[in-house]
Amino acid sequence: MTNREWLGRRLPLWTLVLVGVVLLGVAALLLFLVHSMLVFLAISPLTIVGLYTLAYAGGEWRRRSTK
C-alpha cells in the first residue's frame, strides 16, 4: 500500500477539506494583519500546501465516487 492509499483510507474527505480551508484562512489572515515581504514569503508555502490539500481531497472524492 502506497502512502497515498494509506492517507486516503485513514482520513475522511471532510478532514482534508477542513485542513485545506484552515491553511488558506491562516495565510489570508496573516496577509491582512501584517503587510511585509517577509510575511508574504511565509504565506506562500501555506497557500501552496492549502491548495494542494484541497486538490488532493478533490482527487480522492473523484476516485472514491468512481468505485
PyMOL Python script that loads the backbone (N, CA, C, O; Angstrom):
from pymol import cmd

cmd.read_pdbstr("""\
ATOM      1  N   MET A   1       0.844  -1.170   0.000  1.00  0.00           N
ATOM      2  CA  MET A   1       0.000   0.000   0.000  1.00  0.00           C
ATOM      3  C   MET A   1       0.899   1.246   0.000  1.00  0.00           C
ATOM      4  O   MET A   1       1.815   1.372   0.812  1.00  0.00           O
ATOM      5  N   THR A   2       0.614   2.144  -0.918  1.00  0.00           N
ATOM      6  CA  THR A   2       1.413   3.363  -1.004  1.00  0.00           C
ATOM      7  C   THR A   2       0.954   4.371   0.046  1.00  0.00           C
ATOM      8  O   THR A   2      -0.091   4.206   0.675  1.00  0.00           O
ATOM      9  N   ASN A   3       1.756   5.414   0.219  1.00  0.00           N
ATOM     10  CA  ASN A   3       1.392   6.458   1.183  1.00  0.00           C
ATOM     11  C   ASN A   3       0.080   7.119   0.810  1.00  0.00           C
ATOM     12  O   ASN A   3      -0.720   7.458   1.683  1.00  0.00           O
ATOM     13  N   ARG A   4      -0.145   7.305  -0.483  1.00  0.00           N
ATOM     14  CA  ARG A   4      -1.381   7.953  -0.926  1.00  0.00           C
ATOM     15  C   ARG A   4      -2.595   7.095  -0.571  1.00  0.00           C
ATOM     16  O   ARG A   4      -3.598   7.612  -0.080  1.00  0.00           O
ATOM     17  N   GLU A   5      -2.509   5.793  -0.816  1.00  0.00           N
ATOM     18  CA  GLU A   5      -3.624   4.913  -0.474  1.00  0.00           C
ATOM     19  C   GLU A   5      -3.858   4.895   1.031  1.00  0.00           C
ATOM     20  O   GLU A   5      -5.002   4.884   1.485  1.00  0.00           O
ATOM     21  N   TRP A   6      -2.772   4.892   1.803  1.00  0.00           N
ATOM     22  CA  TRP A   6      -2.898   4.869   3.254  1.00  0.00           C
ATOM     23  C   TRP A   6      -3.564   6.143   3.750  1.00  0.00           C
ATOM     24  O   TRP A   6      -4.466   6.086   4.586  1.00  0.00           O
ATOM     25  N   LEU A   7      -3.126   7.301   3.237  1.00  0.00           N
ATOM     26  CA  LEU A   7      -3.702   8.578   3.659  1.00  0.00           C
ATOM     27  C   LEU A   7      -5.170   8.661   3.266  1.00  0.00           C
ATOM     28  O   LEU A   7      -5.991   9.150   4.042  1.00  0.00           O
ATOM     29  N   GLY A   8      -5.507   8.192   2.074  1.00  0.00           N
ATOM     30  CA  GLY A   8      -6.890   8.231   1.623  1.00  0.00           C
ATOM     31  C   GLY A   8      -7.810   7.355   2.449  1.00  0.00           C
ATOM     32  O   GLY A   8      -8.988   7.673   2.611  1.00  0.00           O
ATOM     33  N   ARG A   9      -7.294   6.267   2.967  1.00  0.00           N
ATOM     34  CA  ARG A   9      -8.126   5.376   3.779  1.00  0.00           C
ATOM     35  C   ARG A   9      -8.221   5.839   5.220  1.00  0.00           C
ATOM     36  O   ARG A   9      -9.215   5.559   5.890  1.00  0.00           O
ATOM     37  N   ARG A  10      -7.217   6.536   5.707  1.00  0.00           N
ATOM     38  CA  ARG A  10      -7.182   6.931   7.109  1.00  0.00           C
ATOM     39  C   ARG A  10      -7.930   8.226   7.387  1.00  0.00           C
ATOM     40  O   ARG A  10      -8.508   8.385   8.463  1.00  0.00           O
ATOM     41  N   LEU A  11      -7.929   9.153   6.436  1.00  0.00           N
ATOM     42  CA  LEU A  11      -8.555  10.454   6.668  1.00  0.00           C
ATOM     43  C   LEU A  11      -9.844  10.585   5.873  1.00  0.00           C
ATOM     44  O   LEU A  11      -9.853  10.330   4.668  1.00  0.00           O
ATOM     45  N   PRO A  12     -10.927  10.977   6.520  1.00  0.00           N
ATOM     46  CA  PRO A  12     -12.152  11.250   5.757  1.00  0.00           C
ATOM     47  C   PRO A  12     -11.979  12.508   4.909  1.00  0.00           C
ATOM     48  O   PRO A  12     -11.142  13.359   5.209  1.00  0.00           O
ATOM     49  N   LEU A  13     -12.763  12.614   3.866  1.00  0.00           N
ATOM     50  CA  LEU A  13     -12.620  13.742   2.946  1.00  0.00           C
ATOM     51  C   LEU A  13     -12.882  15.074   3.629  1.00  0.00           C
ATOM     52  O   LEU A  13     -12.218  16.061   3.315  1.00  0.00           O
ATOM     53  N   TRP A  14     -13.831  15.127   4.552  1.00  0.00           N
ATOM     54  CA  TRP A  14     -14.129  16.407   5.198  1.00  0.00           C
ATOM     55  C   TRP A  14     -12.932  16.910   5.985  1.00  0.00           C
ATOM     56  O   TRP A  14     -12.755  18.119   6.133  1.00  0.00           O
ATOM     57  N   THR A  15     -12.098  15.992   6.498  1.00  0.00           N
ATOM     58  CA  THR A  15     -10.898  16.403   7.224  1.00  0.00           C
ATOM     59  C   THR A  15      -9.903  17.062   6.283  1.00  0.00           C
ATOM     60  O   THR A  15      -9.309  18.086   6.619  1.00  0.00           O
ATOM     61  N   LEU A  16      -9.720  16.475   5.101  1.00  0.00           N
ATOM     62  CA  LEU A  16      -8.798  17.065   4.129  1.00  0.00           C
ATOM     63  C   LEU A  16      -9.275  18.439   3.681  1.00  0.00           C
ATOM     64  O   LEU A  16      -8.479  19.370   3.559  1.00  0.00           O
ATOM     65  N   VAL A  17     -10.571  18.564   3.436  1.00  0.00           N
ATOM     66  CA  VAL A  17     -11.122  19.859   3.022  1.00  0.00           C
ATOM     67  C   VAL A  17     -10.960  20.881   4.146  1.00  0.00           C
ATOM     68  O   VAL A  17     -10.589  22.027   3.896  1.00  0.00           O
ATOM     69  N   LEU A  18     -11.236  20.470   5.366  1.00  0.00           N
ATOM     70  CA  LEU A  18     -11.105  21.379   6.502  1.00  0.00           C
ATOM     71  C   LEU A  18      -9.664  21.851   6.677  1.00  0.00           C
ATOM     72  O   LEU A  18      -9.430  23.033   6.930  1.00  0.00           O
ATOM     73  N   VAL A  19      -8.707  20.954   6.546  1.00  0.00           N
ATOM     74  CA  VAL A  19      -7.294  21.327   6.671  1.00  0.00           C
ATOM     75  C   VAL A  19      -6.909  22.320   5.581  1.00  0.00           C
ATOM     76  O   VAL A  19      -6.226  23.307   5.857  1.00  0.00           O
ATOM     77  N   GLY A  20      -7.337  22.072   4.354  1.00  0.00           N
ATOM     78  CA  GLY A  20      -7.025  22.990   3.260  1.00  0.00           C
ATOM     79  C   GLY A  20      -7.616  24.366   3.472  1.00  0.00           C
ATOM     80  O   GLY A  20      -6.949  25.373   3.235  1.00  0.00           O
ATOM     81  N   VAL A  21      -8.861  24.423   3.915  1.00  0.00           N
ATOM     82  CA  VAL A  21      -9.521  25.712   4.146  1.00  0.00           C
ATOM     83  C   VAL A  21      -8.862  26.454   5.311  1.00  0.00           C
ATOM     84  O   VAL A  21      -8.680  27.670   5.248  1.00  0.00           O
ATOM     85  N   VAL A  22      -8.507  25.735   6.361  1.00  0.00           N
ATOM     86  CA  VAL A  22      -7.845  26.374   7.504  1.00  0.00           C
ATOM     87  C   VAL A  22      -6.489  26.935   7.091  1.00  0.00           C
ATOM     88  O   VAL A  22      -6.147  28.053   7.475  1.00  0.00           O
ATOM     89  N   LEU A  23      -5.717  26.187   6.323  1.00  0.00           N
ATOM     90  CA  LEU A  23      -4.415  26.686   5.872  1.00  0.00           C
ATOM     91  C   LEU A  23      -4.564  27.940   5.021  1.00  0.00           C
ATOM     92  O   LEU A  23      -3.809  28.897   5.191  1.00  0.00           O
ATOM     93  N   LEU A  24      -5.521  27.943   4.114  1.00  0.00           N
ATOM     94  CA  LEU A  24      -5.746  29.136   3.296  1.00  0.00           C
ATOM     95  C   LEU A  24      -6.249  30.296   4.149  1.00  0.00           C
ATOM     96  O   LEU A  24      -5.886  31.446   3.902  1.00  0.00           O
ATOM     97  N   GLY A  25      -7.069  30.013   5.135  1.00  0.00           N
ATOM     98  CA  GLY A  25      -7.558  31.064   6.029  1.00  0.00           C
ATOM     99  C   GLY A  25      -6.447  31.684   6.854  1.00  0.00           C
ATOM    100  O   GLY A  25      -6.412  32.901   7.032  1.00  0.00           O
ATOM    101  N   VAL A  26      -5.540  30.863   7.358  1.00  0.00           N
ATOM    102  CA  VAL A  26      -4.401  31.383   8.121  1.00  0.00           C
ATOM    103  C   VAL A  26      -3.518  32.245   7.229  1.00  0.00           C
ATOM    104  O   VAL A  26      -3.055  33.305   7.650  1.00  0.00           O
ATOM    105  N   ALA A  27      -3.283  31.799   6.006  1.00  0.00           N
ATOM    106  CA  ALA A  27      -2.473  32.588   5.079  1.00  0.00           C
ATOM    107  C   ALA A  27      -3.135  33.935   4.791  1.00  0.00           C
ATOM    108  O   ALA A  27      -2.458  34.963   4.771  1.00  0.00           O
ATOM    109  N   ALA A  28      -4.442  33.939   4.570  1.00  0.00           N
ATOM    110  CA  ALA A  28      -5.154  35.196   4.298  1.00  0.00           C
ATOM    111  C   ALA A  28      -5.148  36.105   5.522  1.00  0.00           C
ATOM    112  O   ALA A  28      -4.984  37.318   5.392  1.00  0.00           O
ATOM    113  N   LEU A  29      -5.324  35.536   6.697  1.00  0.00           N
ATOM    114  CA  LEU A  29      -5.314  36.336   7.924  1.00  0.00           C
ATOM    115  C   LEU A  29      -3.952  36.990   8.137  1.00  0.00           C
ATOM    116  O   LEU A  29      -3.876  38.170   8.481  1.00  0.00           O
ATOM    117  N   LEU A  30      -2.884  36.232   7.935  1.00  0.00           N
ATOM    118  CA  LEU A  30      -1.546  36.807   8.067  1.00  0.00           C
ATOM    119  C   LEU A  30      -1.314  37.920   7.058  1.00  0.00           C
ATOM    120  O   LEU A  30      -0.679  38.927   7.370  1.00  0.00           O
ATOM    121  N   LEU A  31      -1.824  37.738   5.865  1.00  0.00           N
ATOM    122  CA  LEU A  31      -1.639  38.755   4.833  1.00  0.00           C
ATOM    123  C   LEU A  31      -2.326  40.061   5.221  1.00  0.00           C
ATOM    124  O   LEU A  31      -1.784  41.138   4.970  1.00  0.00           O
ATOM    125  N   PHE A  32      -3.504  39.983   5.826  1.00  0.00           N
ATOM    126  CA  PHE A  32      -4.222  41.198   6.208  1.00  0.00           C
ATOM    127  C   PHE A  32      -3.682  41.826   7.493  1.00  0.00           C
ATOM    128  O   PHE A  32      -3.755  43.043   7.661  1.00  0.00           O
ATOM    129  N   LEU A  33      -3.141  41.008   8.400  1.00  0.00           N
ATOM    130  CA  LEU A  33      -2.648  41.550   9.662  1.00  0.00           C
ATOM    131  C   LEU A  33      -1.292  42.235   9.526  1.00  0.00           C
ATOM    132  O   LEU A  33      -1.071  43.292  10.116  1.00  0.00           O
ATOM    133  N   VAL A  34      -0.398  41.652   8.767  1.00  0.00           N
ATOM    134  CA  VAL A  34       0.962  42.182   8.649  1.00  0.00           C
ATOM    135  C   VAL A  34       1.264  42.386   7.174  1.00  0.00           C
ATOM    136  O   VAL A  34       1.105  41.474   6.363  1.00  0.00           O
ATOM    137  N   HIS A  35       1.695  43.576   6.842  1.00  0.00           N
ATOM    138  CA  HIS A  35       1.990  43.905   5.448  1.00  0.00           C
ATOM    139  C   HIS A  35       3.504  44.020   5.269  1.00  0.00           C
ATOM    140  O   HIS A  35       4.066  45.108   5.396  1.00  0.00           O
ATOM    141  N   SER A  36       4.148  42.921   4.982  1.00  0.00           N
ATOM    142  CA  SER A  36       5.587  42.969   4.708  1.00  0.00           C
ATOM    143  C   SER A  36       5.954  41.822   3.777  1.00  0.00           C
ATOM    144  O   SER A  36       5.219  40.842   3.655  1.00  0.00           O
ATOM    145  N   MET A  37       7.084  41.958   3.134  1.00  0.00           N
ATOM    146  CA  MET A  37       7.534  40.940   2.187  1.00  0.00           C
ATOM    147  C   MET A  37       7.884  39.643   2.910  1.00  0.00           C
ATOM    148  O   MET A  37       7.687  38.557   2.365  1.00  0.00           O
ATOM    149  N   LEU A  38       8.398  39.748   4.125  1.00  0.00           N
ATOM    150  CA  LEU A  38       8.749  38.551   4.887  1.00  0.00           C
ATOM    151  C   LEU A  38       7.511  37.697   5.155  1.00  0.00           C
ATOM    152  O   LEU A  38       7.560  36.471   5.055  1.00  0.00           O
ATOM    153  N   VAL A  39       6.414  38.350   5.495  1.00  0.00           N
ATOM    154  CA  VAL A  39       5.171  37.614   5.727  1.00  0.00           C
ATOM    155  C   VAL A  39       4.673  37.004   4.425  1.00  0.00           C
ATOM    156  O   VAL A  39       4.155  35.888   4.423  1.00  0.00           O
ATOM    157  N   PHE A  40       4.822  37.723   3.317  1.00  0.00           N
ATOM    158  CA  PHE A  40       4.415  37.168   2.025  1.00  0.00           C
ATOM    159  C   PHE A  40       5.193  35.896   1.718  1.00  0.00           C
ATOM    160  O   PHE A  40       4.623  34.928   1.214  1.00  0.00           O
ATOM    161  N   LEU A  41       6.487  35.887   2.017  1.00  0.00           N
ATOM    162  CA  LEU A  41       7.293  34.685   1.785  1.00  0.00           C
ATOM    163  C   LEU A  41       6.862  33.543   2.703  1.00  0.00           C
ATOM    164  O   LEU A  41       6.953  32.375   2.323  1.00  0.00           O
ATOM    165  N   ALA A  42       6.401  33.868   3.893  1.00  0.00           N
ATOM    166  CA  ALA A  42       5.914  32.828   4.806  1.00  0.00           C
ATOM    167  C   ALA A  42       4.541  32.326   4.382  1.00  0.00           C
ATOM    168  O   ALA A  42       4.206  31.164   4.611  1.00  0.00           O
ATOM    169  N   ILE A  43       3.746  33.196   3.764  1.00  0.00           N
ATOM    170  CA  ILE A  43       2.393  32.826   3.348  1.00  0.00           C
ATOM    171  C   ILE A  43       2.423  31.899   2.136  1.00  0.00           C
ATOM    172  O   ILE A  43       1.571  31.020   2.008  1.00  0.00           O
ATOM    173  N   SER A  44       3.377  32.087   1.265  1.00  0.00           N
ATOM    174  CA  SER A  44       3.417  31.298   0.031  1.00  0.00           C
ATOM    175  C   SER A  44       3.381  29.791   0.284  1.00  0.00           C
ATOM    176  O   SER A  44       2.584  29.102  -0.353  1.00  0.00           O
ATOM    177  N   PRO A  45       4.208  29.246   1.185  1.00  0.00           N
ATOM    178  CA  PRO A  45       4.103  27.803   1.448  1.00  0.00           C
ATOM    179  C   PRO A  45       2.752  27.401   2.032  1.00  0.00           C
ATOM    180  O   PRO A  45       2.230  26.337   1.700  1.00  0.00           O
ATOM    181  N   LEU A  46       2.175  28.242   2.902  1.00  0.00           N
ATOM    182  CA  LEU A  46       0.848  27.932   3.452  1.00  0.00           C
ATOM    183  C   LEU A  46      -0.193  27.857   2.346  1.00  0.00           C
ATOM    184  O   LEU A  46      -1.037  26.962   2.334  1.00  0.00           O
ATOM    185  N   THR A  47      -0.126  28.805   1.419  1.00  0.00           N
ATOM    186  CA  THR A  47      -1.081  28.824   0.315  1.00  0.00           C
ATOM    187  C   THR A  47      -0.905  27.603  -0.574  1.00  0.00           C
ATOM    188  O   THR A  47      -1.884  26.973  -0.972  1.00  0.00           O
ATOM    189  N   ILE A  48       0.331  27.273  -0.882  1.00  0.00           N
ATOM    190  CA  ILE A  48       0.606  26.121  -1.746  1.00  0.00           C
ATOM    191  C   ILE A  48       0.124  24.831  -1.085  1.00  0.00           C
ATOM    192  O   ILE A  48      -0.515  24.001  -1.732  1.00  0.00           O
ATOM    193  N   VAL A  49       0.426  24.665   0.191  1.00  0.00           N
ATOM    194  CA  VAL A  49       0.006  23.445   0.893  1.00  0.00           C
ATOM    195  C   VAL A  49      -1.517  23.396   1.016  1.00  0.00           C
ATOM    196  O   VAL A  49      -2.113  22.329   0.875  1.00  0.00           O
ATOM    197  N   GLY A  50      -2.146  24.535   1.275  1.00  0.00           N
ATOM    198  CA  GLY A  50      -3.606  24.573   1.366  1.00  0.00           C
ATOM    199  C   GLY A  50      -4.270  24.206   0.056  1.00  0.00           C
ATOM    200  O   GLY A  50      -5.216  23.419   0.033  1.00  0.00           O
ATOM    201  N   LEU A  51      -3.779  24.772  -1.037  1.00  0.00           N
ATOM    202  CA  LEU A  51      -4.347  24.453  -2.350  1.00  0.00           C
ATOM    203  C   LEU A  51      -4.088  22.998  -2.726  1.00  0.00           C
ATOM    204  O   LEU A  51      -4.954  22.337  -3.299  1.00  0.00           O
ATOM    205  N   TYR A  52      -2.891  22.499  -2.404  1.00  0.00           N
ATOM    206  CA  TYR A  52      -2.579  21.105  -2.700  1.00  0.00           C
ATOM    207  C   TYR A  52      -3.506  20.169  -1.910  1.00  0.00           C
ATOM    208  O   TYR A  52      -3.977  19.163  -2.439  1.00  0.00           O
ATOM    209  N   THR A  53      -3.759  20.508  -0.650  1.00  0.00           N
ATOM    210  CA  THR A  53      -4.641  19.679   0.173  1.00  0.00           C
ATOM    211  C   THR A  53      -6.050  19.646  -0.397  1.00  0.00           C
ATOM    212  O   THR A  53      -6.678  18.588  -0.442  1.00  0.00           O
ATOM    213  N   LEU A  54      -6.554  20.806  -0.834  1.00  0.00           N
ATOM    214  CA  LEU A  54      -7.889  20.840  -1.433  1.00  0.00           C
ATOM    215  C   LEU A  54      -7.923  20.062  -2.750  1.00  0.00           C
ATOM    216  O   LEU A  54      -8.897  19.364  -3.034  1.00  0.00           O
ATOM    217  N   ALA A  55      -6.865  20.180  -3.550  1.00  0.00           N
ATOM    218  CA  ALA A  55      -6.809  19.427  -4.804  1.00  0.00           C
ATOM    219  C   ALA A  55      -6.742  17.923  -4.531  1.00  0.00           C
ATOM    220  O   ALA A  55      -7.370  17.132  -5.236  1.00  0.00           O
ATOM    221  N   TYR A  56      -5.985  17.535  -3.516  1.00  0.00           N
ATOM    222  CA  TYR A  56      -5.890  16.129  -3.150  1.00  0.00           C
ATOM    223  C   TYR A  56      -7.246  15.595  -2.691  1.00  0.00           C
ATOM    224  O   TYR A  56      -7.637  14.481  -3.041  1.00  0.00           O
ATOM    225  N   ALA A  57      -7.962  16.407  -1.898  1.00  0.00           N
ATOM    226  CA  ALA A  57      -9.294  15.993  -1.443  1.00  0.00           C
ATOM    227  C   ALA A  57     -10.235  15.830  -2.628  1.00  0.00           C
ATOM    228  O   ALA A  57     -11.040  14.900  -2.656  1.00  0.00           O
ATOM    229  N   GLY A  58     -10.141  16.726  -3.606  1.00  0.00           N
ATOM    230  CA  GLY A  58     -10.964  16.598  -4.811  1.00  0.00           C
ATOM    231  C   GLY A  58     -10.638  15.339  -5.588  1.00  0.00           C
ATOM    232  O   GLY A  58     -11.539  14.665  -6.088  1.00  0.00           O
ATOM    233  N   GLY A  59      -9.364  15.015  -5.693  1.00  0.00           N
ATOM    234  CA  GLY A  59      -8.963  13.788  -6.371  1.00  0.00           C
ATOM    235  C   GLY A  59      -9.431  12.546  -5.643  1.00  0.00           C
ATOM    236  O   GLY A  59      -9.865  11.579  -6.269  1.00  0.00           O
ATOM    237  N   GLU A  60      -9.343  12.568  -4.318  1.00  0.00           N
ATOM    238  CA  GLU A  60      -9.831  11.442  -3.522  1.00  0.00           C
ATOM    239  C   GLU A  60     -11.339  11.272  -3.685  1.00  0.00           C
ATOM    240  O   GLU A  60     -11.831  10.152  -3.821  1.00  0.00           O
ATOM    241  N   TRP A  61     -12.067  12.383  -3.670  1.00  0.00           N
ATOM    242  CA  TRP A  61     -13.522  12.319  -3.837  1.00  0.00           C
ATOM    243  C   TRP A  61     -13.869  11.724  -5.199  1.00  0.00           C
ATOM    244  O   TRP A  61     -14.772  10.896  -5.314  1.00  0.00           O
ATOM    245  N   ARG A  62     -13.146  12.153  -6.221  1.00  0.00           N
ATOM    246  CA  ARG A  62     -13.398  11.638  -7.571  1.00  0.00           C
ATOM    247  C   ARG A  62     -13.065  10.151  -7.659  1.00  0.00           C
ATOM    248  O   ARG A  62     -13.798   9.376  -8.273  1.00  0.00           O
ATOM    249  N   ARG A  63     -11.946   9.760  -7.036  1.00  0.00           N
ATOM    250  CA  ARG A  63     -11.539   8.355  -7.064  1.00  0.00           C
ATOM    251  C   ARG A  63     -12.548   7.486  -6.320  1.00  0.00           C
ATOM    252  O   ARG A  63     -12.886   6.395  -6.780  1.00  0.00           O
ATOM    253  N   ARG A  64     -13.026   7.959  -5.182  1.00  0.00           N
ATOM    254  CA  ARG A  64     -13.990   7.176  -4.402  1.00  0.00           C
ATOM    255  C   ARG A  64     -15.347   7.099  -5.081  1.00  0.00           C
ATOM    256  O   ARG A  64     -16.044   6.091  -4.968  1.00  0.00           O
ATOM    257  N   SER A  65     -15.725   8.157  -5.784  1.00  0.00           N
ATOM    258  CA  SER A  65     -17.047   8.155  -6.411  1.00  0.00           C
ATOM    259  C   SER A  65     -17.091   7.279  -7.661  1.00  0.00           C
ATOM    260  O   SER A  65     -18.174   6.875  -8.084  1.00  0.00           O
ATOM    261  N   THR A  66     -15.938   6.978  -8.260  1.00  0.00           N
ATOM    262  CA  THR A  66     -15.924   6.124  -9.449  1.00  0.00           C
ATOM    263  C   THR A  66     -15.878   4.645  -9.089  1.00  0.00           C
ATOM    264  O   THR A  66     -16.085   3.797  -9.956  1.00  0.00           O
ATOM    265  N   LYS A  67     -15.614   4.323  -7.843  1.00  0.00           N
ATOM    266  CA  LYS A  67     -15.543   2.910  -7.442  1.00  0.00           C
ATOM    267  C   LYS A  67     -16.912   2.303  -7.298  1.00  0.00           C
ATOM    268  O   LYS A  67     -17.033   1.123  -6.966  1.00  0.00           O
TER     269      LYS A  67
END
""", "prot")
cmd.dss("prot")
cmd.show_as("cartoon", "prot")
cmd.util.cbc("prot")
cmd.orient("prot")
